């Protein structure tokens, strides 16, 4: 282990390994994904998806080894049990840093199906990673402001249509659908602008996960509620790979998905109100949990 190196050297070497790993594994990933267009047969596509996921799983495993090589972190993992690799999951989490993604991938890799995120459409232009996400069928979402939709009402529902198409692809193979419910990373400034009802969280957005639950109702039976806490300081990506993060607490809670969580969120006001109350209750418990873990 290379804990003894200066932070700047550790960060540089770690970033180099991340880059090499991404370049070397993205190339075969993209080439293999092109076969979907050459032979669009469902049985072939399902088998090819498993190959693509295997390549992505290897990429995550190497990144996790990279973390262990340069970072001496005290991992406090709670409630991680009774998870299966052949089950469909909806994973919900608070969001503070891009490091959250590395943390979730490291802990959940090979324990549940690979995490698939809903991504902003602009991220497809990220070198190598954008094409890798595309090859792995990560859904890219185009988000419109209320002001823009008011001027262009014909674009309403485009994001829901993208979600519907993604959920249709997710039914082929077990998958873990990852959703940062706040929609963006937490900062005190965003909290103030939102007038958030919580101390450590932004207000949750219910529409997206309600739509996923209703669209994939026959597959999604479990929700994994994740709470990520950095007791010392929320790290940037550079601080993390430089070995400056000493302790990370990750708390897992597995919830059952009952019929009361599967309904028409957009056309049934009574269901929408009940669903928002349920989600706000989870967020209230999460806020109290973060407060307790931070104080401890």
Buried (B, 14 or more C-beta within 10 A) or exposed (E): EEEEBEBEBBBBBBBEBBEEBBEEBBEEBBEBBEBBEEEEEEEEBEEBBEBBBEBBBBBBBBBBEBBEBBBEBEEBEEBBEEBEEEBBBBBBBBBBBEBBBBBBBBBBBEEBBBBBBBBEEEBBEEEBBBBBBBBBBBBBBEEBEEEEBEEEEEEEEBBBEBBBEBBEBBEEBBBBBBBBBBBEBBEEEBBEEBEBBBEBBBBBBBBBBBBBBBBBBEBBBBBBBBBBBBBEEBBBBBBBBBBBBBEBBBBBBBBEBEEEBBBEBBEEEEBBEBBBEBBBEBBEEBBEBBBEBBEE
